[in-house]
Amino acid sequence: MRIDILTVVPELLDSPLSHSIVGRAIKKGLVEINVHNLRKYGIGSRKNVDDYSYGGDAGMVMMVEPVYRMIEELKSEREYDEVIYMSPDGEKLDQSISNGLSLLNNIIILCGHYKGIDHRIREHLITREISVGDYVVSGGEIPAALLADSIVRLIPGALTDETSALSDSFQDSLLSPPVYTRPEEFNGWRVPDVLLSGNPKLIHEWQDEQALERTKLLRPELLIK
């Protein structure tokens, strides 16, 4: 799989994409992630990528030309399944979206910045808009890193135990059950006896019950799905 991320602040993506599961997946050759600096196609001697908005609103807007030229350069080299814009008014990211994107071959992720991007980019170049929540952050770099992480960990071989992803929260519209490790008792707090029983059937039944109860208590809206 190949992920190309377009940004005006590439340094923000250095650490999230270089360590842990994502970093190991890259080293294994399971995924190729390329971060592109949009200033490569900036305008003028200062390589400007933003300008004042028509209409006089406050804040700078990312210009259409640098984004267009970079996307066209990438498209000339390969076909892309999706060109995604990280936007607070896009569809809200959930596990089903990550599952679907993990099956694709090539995707572009555009990070917004400043006040946003020229709307013509959204009208003519973007195939999908994704939000990480109903709030605004300084740019799309951190949301892009979140999206990339949620995708990469689903690629076969990215996790040491591939079955681990199947028991993650939201995979079946339920939260995960509680998990414990050694010691069996700490400060008077004990691990539930059923997890020490060695009986897989009882353990799985307990985990299913706990997942359902936690979802009812913490995220009841998930049960509607």
VOPAGU-2260 file (C-alpha; in pm, 1 decimal, decimal comma):
REM VOPAGU-2260
SITE   aa  ch    i         X         Y         Z
SITE  MET   A    0       0,0       0,0       0,0
SITE  ARG   A    1     113,5     357,4     -68,4
SITE  ILE   A    2       1,5     669,2     118,5
SITE  ASP   A    3     103,0    1015,7      -3,9
SITE  ILE   A    4      47,5    1300,9     241,8
SITE  LEU   A    5      46,2    1660,7     115,6
SITE  THR   A    6     125,6    1930,0     371,9
SITE  VAL   A    7     279,0    2271,9     423,2
SITE  VAL   A    8     435,7    2158,1     754,1
SITE  PRO   A    9     596,5    1818,2     683,6
SITE  GLU   A   10     795,4    1830,4    1008,8
SITE  LEU   A   11     475,3    1769,4    1205,8
SITE  LEU   A   12     453,4    1419,5    1057,1
SITE  ASP   A   13     810,3    1305,4    1118,0
SITE  SER   A   14     762,8    1141,7    1456,4
SITE  PRO   A   15     411,4     988,3    1422,8
SITE  LEU   A   16     511,0     807,8    1102,6
SITE  SER   A   17     855,4     690,4    1214,2
SITE  HIS   A   18     788,7     486,4    1526,8
SITE  SER   A   19     581,8     205,1    1675,9
SITE  ILE   A   20     350,8       0,8    1450,8
SITE  VAL   A   21     357,3     245,0    1157,7
SITE  GLY   A   22     735,7     272,8    1162,9
SITE  ARG   A   23     777,2    -105,6    1175,9
SITE  ALA   A   24     529,0    -156,7     891,2
SITE  ILE   A   25     730,1      83,6     676,3
SITE  LYS   A   26    1055,1     -98,6     757,1
SITE  LYS   A   27     890,7    -431,2     668,1
SITE  GLY   A   28     787,2    -292,1     330,6
SITE  LEU   A   29     417,0    -338,3     406,5
SITE  VAL   A   30     336,8      26,0     340,0
SITE  GLU   A   31     509,8     319,2     173,8
SITE  ILE   A   32     430,7     660,2     321,6
SITE  ASN   A   33     558,1     969,9     145,0
SITE  VAL   A   34     521,6    1317,6     292,3
SITE  HIS   A   35     526,8    1593,1      28,9
SITE  ASN   A   36     593,4    1959,4      99,2
SITE  LEU   A   37     341,9    2168,2     -94,3
SITE  ARG   A   38     590,6    2453,8    -102,9
SITE  LYS   A   39     762,9    2265,2    -384,4
SITE  TYR   A   40     494,8    2420,6    -604,4
SITE  GLY   A   41     461,9    2744,7    -408,3
SITE  ILE   A   42     410,7    3067,7    -601,4
SITE  GLY   A   43     686,3    3325,1    -653,2
SITE  SER   A   44    1030,4    3354,6    -501,7
SITE  ARG   A   45     893,6    3294,8    -152,1
SITE  LYS   A   46     709,9    2978,8    -257,3
SITE  ASN   A   47     379,9    3106,6    -119,4
SITE  VAL   A   48     104,7    2848,2     -73,9
SITE  ASP   A   49    -158,8    3074,9      81,0
SITE  ASP   A   50    -326,0    3408,9      12,3
SITE  TYR   A   51    -598,6    3636,9     145,6
SITE  SER   A   52    -953,5    3516,1      92,6
SITE  TYR   A   53   -1194,8    3679,9    -149,2
SITE  GLY   A   54   -1470,0    3847,7      47,3
SITE  GLY   A   55   -1239,7    3987,6     311,7
SITE  ASP   A   56   -1279,9    3718,4     578,5
SITE  ALA   A   57   -1006,1    3682,6     839,5
SITE  GLY   A   58    -737,3    3420,7     790,6
SITE  MET   A   59    -528,9    3295,8     501,3
SITE  VAL   A   60    -646,3    3032,2     250,9
SITE  MET   A   61    -439,5    2762,3      82,7
SITE  MET   A   62    -412,8    2835,5    -289,3
SITE  VAL   A   63    -546,3    2604,4    -557,3
SITE  GLU   A   64    -242,0    2599,6    -787,0
SITE  PRO   A   65      20,5    2434,8    -559,8
SITE  VAL   A   66    -224,2    2162,0    -458,5
SITE  TYR   A   67    -338,9    2102,1    -815,5
SITE  ARG   A   68      13,1    2075,8    -952,1
SITE  MET   A   69     130,0    1833,2    -683,0
SITE  ILE   A   70    -173,5    1606,4    -717,8
SITE  GLU   A   71    -135,6    1606,2   -1095,9
SITE  GLU   A   72     231,5    1512,2   -1061,2
SITE  LEU   A   73     142,9    1216,6    -838,5
SITE  LYS   A   74    -143,5    1106,8   -1062,6
SITE  SER   A   75      90,3    1105,9   -1362,4
SITE  GLU   A   76     293,4     833,9   -1189,9
SITE  ARG   A   77      14,6     601,8   -1070,0
SITE  GLU   A   78    -360,7     569,3   -1017,9
SITE  TYR   A   79    -509,3     664,0    -683,1
SITE  ASP   A   80    -811,8     502,8    -523,8
SITE  GLU   A   81    -894,3     807,2    -308,9
SITE  VAL   A   82    -782,4    1168,5    -271,0
SITE  ILE   A   83    -879,0    1250,4      87,4
SITE  TYR   A   84    -903,3    1592,5     248,6
SITE  MET   A   85    -886,6    1607,8     628,6
SITE  SER   A   86   -1169,2    1846,3     711,8
SITE  PRO   A   87   -1375,2    1916,7    1027,1
SITE  ASP   A   88   -1692,7    1900,2     817,2
SITE  GLY   A   89   -1610,5    1567,4     647,9
SITE  GLU   A   90   -1757,7    1229,2     737,8
SITE  LYS   A   91   -1651,2    1134,3    1087,9
SITE  LEU   A   92   -1374,7     875,1    1097,5
SITE  ASP   A   93   -1477,8     539,6    1240,5
SITE  GLN   A   94   -1346,9     185,2    1229,1
SITE  SER   A   95   -1546,9      88,8     921,0
SITE  ILE   A   96   -1384,6     370,7     721,6
SITE  SER   A   97   -1037,9     260,8     829,9
SITE  ASN   A   98   -1121,5     -99,7     743,9
SITE  GLY   A   99   -1227,2      -2,4     393,6
SITE  LEU   A  100    -928,5     222,8     327,5
SITE  SER   A  101    -685,2     -47,5     442,0
SITE  LEU   A  102    -792,5    -257,1     141,9
SITE  LEU   A  103    -690,8       7,5    -113,3
SITE  ASN   A  104    -361,2      33,1    -300,4
SITE  ASN   A  105    -286,1     405,2    -328,2
SITE  ILE   A  106    -433,5     704,8    -146,3
SITE  ILE   A  107    -351,6    1074,6    -117,6
SITE  ILE   A  108    -421,8    1263,5     204,6
SITE  LEU   A  109    -431,8    1642,8     183,4
SITE  CYS   A  110    -373,8    1835,4     505,9
SITE  GLY   A  111    -550,8    2165,1     530,6
SITE  HIS   A  112    -389,1    2457,7     710,4
SITE  TYR   A  113    -452,0    2822,7     789,7
SITE  LYS   A  114    -822,0    2905,8     734,1
SITE  GLY   A  115    -870,3    2614,5     493,5
SITE  ILE   A  116    -826,3    2542,7     124,1
SITE  ASP   A  117    -963,4    2707,4    -188,2
SITE  HIS   A  118   -1303,4    2542,6    -233,7
SITE  ARG   A  119   -1228,1    2457,6    -597,5
SITE  ILE   A  120    -985,4    2195,2    -468,1
SITE  ARG   A  121   -1269,0    2029,4    -280,7
SITE  GLU   A  122   -1500,2    2052,3    -580,2
SITE  HIS   A  123   -1265,8    1917,0    -846,8
SITE  LEU   A  124    -976,5    1724,8    -688,0
SITE  ILE   A  125   -1098,1    1566,3    -365,4
SITE  THR   A  126   -1286,1    1235,6    -373,8
SITE  ARG   A  127   -1352,7    1203,8      -1,2
SITE  GLU   A  128   -1348,3    1428,6     306,5
SITE  ILE   A  129   -1282,7    1283,0     652,2
SITE  SER   A  130   -1305,5    1443,3     996,5
SITE  VAL   A  131   -1156,2    1315,7    1322,8
SITE  GLY   A  132   -1418,0    1492,5    1533,7
SITE  ASP   A  133   -1636,2    1796,0    1581,9
SITE  TYR   A  134   -1359,1    2036,2    1668,2
SITE  VAL   A  135   -1094,8    2241,7    1488,2
SITE  VAL   A  136    -717,2    2200,7    1516,3
SITE  SER   A  137    -439,2    2411,1    1366,4
SITE  GLY   A  138    -392,9    2190,4    1060,7
SITE  GLY   A  139    -468,2    1855,0     905,4
SITE  GLU   A  140    -130,8    1698,7     986,8
SITE  ILE   A  141    -224,7    1538,2    1318,4
SITE  PRO   A  142    -560,1    1414,2    1179,8
SITE  ALA   A  143    -372,1    1273,9     877,6
SITE  ALA   A  144    -134,0    1089,7    1110,7
SITE  LEU   A  145    -433,8     949,0    1300,1
SITE  LEU   A  146    -594,7     830,9     978,4
SITE  ALA   A  147    -271,7     674,8     849,7
SITE  ASP   A  148    -214,5     493,9    1180,0
SITE  SER   A  149    -569,1     356,7    1186,9
SITE  ILE   A  150    -519,2     222,2     833,1
SITE  VAL   A  151    -166,6      83,2     859,3
SITE  ARG   A  152    -230,4    -126,2    1171,2
SITE  LEU   A  153    -493,9    -318,9     975,2
SITE  ILE   A  154    -253,5    -423,5     698,7
SITE  PRO   A  155    -167,7    -794,1     734,1
SITE  GLY   A  156     169,5    -827,3     903,6
SITE  ALA   A  157     167,3    -483,5    1067,4
SITE  LEU   A  158      67,4    -629,0    1404,3
SITE  THR   A  159     265,3    -910,3    1564,1
SITE  ASP   A  160     -61,9   -1093,4    1626,8
SITE  GLU   A  161    -300,4   -1016,7    1341,6
SITE  THR   A  162    -599,2   -1139,2    1542,2
SITE  SER   A  163    -541,3    -851,5    1785,2
SITE  ALA   A  164    -705,8    -602,1    1548,0
SITE  LEU   A  165   -1018,4    -817,5    1530,7
SITE  SER   A  166   -1082,2    -764,7    1903,2
SITE  ASP   A  167   -1028,0    -388,4    1899,0
SITE  SER   A  168   -1301,0    -153,7    2009,1
SITE  PHE   A  169   -1553,8     -68,6    1735,1
SITE  GLN   A  170   -1469,2    -363,7    1508,3
SITE  ASP   A  171   -1811,1    -513,3    1585,6
SITE  SER   A  172   -1971,2    -185,9    1703,6
SITE  LEU   A  173   -1883,6    -275,7    2062,5
SITE  LEU   A  174   -1619,3    -150,0    2301,8
SITE  SER   A  175   -1346,3    -392,2    2400,0
SITE  PRO   A  176   -1378,4    -583,8    2728,7
SITE  PRO   A  177   -1141,6    -501,7    3018,9
SITE  VAL   A  178    -790,8    -645,9    2993,2
SITE  TYR   A  179    -548,4    -742,0    3272,2
SITE  THR   A  180    -194,0    -867,9    3315,2
SITE  ARG   A  181      33,9    -981,0    3598,5
SITE  PRO   A  182      35,5    -969,6    3896,7
SITE  GLU   A  183    -292,0   -1143,9    3979,4
SITE  GLU   A  184    -335,7    -915,2    4280,0
SITE  PHE   A  185    -205,3    -565,3    4342,0
SITE  ASN   A  186    -297,5    -337,9    4630,6
SITE  GLY   A  187    -591,1    -566,2    4703,9
SITE  TRP   A  188    -724,0    -536,1    4346,0
SITE  ARG   A  189    -771,3    -880,2    4190,6
SITE  VAL   A  190    -793,0    -997,6    3833,1
SITE  PRO   A  191   -1139,4   -1153,2    3770,8
SITE  ASP   A  192   -1127,4   -1523,5    3854,1
SITE  VAL   A  193   -1272,7   -1625,2    3518,7
SITE  LEU   A  194    -962,0   -1496,8    3337,1
SITE  LEU   A  195    -748,1   -1724,0    3555,2
SITE  SER   A  196    -969,6   -2027,8    3501,1
SITE  GLY   A  197    -800,0   -2151,8    3185,0
SITE  ASN   A  198   -1144,5   -2223,7    3035,9
SITE  PRO   A  199   -1160,6   -2056,7    2689,7
SITE  LYS   A  200   -1538,4   -2093,2    2662,9
SITE  LEU   A  201   -1605,3   -1919,6    2994,9
SITE  ILE   A  202   -1347,3   -1651,6    2918,7
SITE  HIS   A  203   -1500,9   -1571,6    2578,5
SITE  GLU   A  204   -1850,0   -1559,1    2727,9
SITE  TRP   A  205   -1727,4   -1319,9    2999,8
SITE  GLN   A  206   -1553,0   -1100,5    2742,9
SITE  ASP   A  207   -1866,7   -1081,7    2527,5
SITE  GLU   A  208   -2078,9    -988,6    2828,3
SITE  GLN   A  209   -1831,8    -723,2    2940,9
SITE  ALA   A  210   -1806,5    -574,1    2591,5
SITE  LEU   A  211   -2184,0    -541,1    2572,9
SITE  GLU   A  212   -2217,5    -395,8    2922,7
SITE  ARG   A  213   -1937,5    -142,2    2869,9
SITE  THR   A  214   -2092,2     -33,6    2541,6
SITE  LYS   A  215   -2435,2       8,5    2701,8
SITE  LEU   A  216   -2279,6     216,6    2980,0
SITE  LEU   A  217   -2024,8     427,3    2790,7
SITE  ARG   A  218   -2133,4     441,0    2424,3
SITE  PRO   A  219   -2498,1     327,8    2397,9
SITE  GLU   A  220   -2534,7     495,2    2055,7
SITE  LEU   A  221   -2307,2     226,5    1907,5
SITE  LEU   A  222   -2569,9     -38,7    1974,0
SITE  ILE   A  223   -2804,0     131,2    1729,5
SITE  LYS   A  224   -2566,4      21,0    1452,7
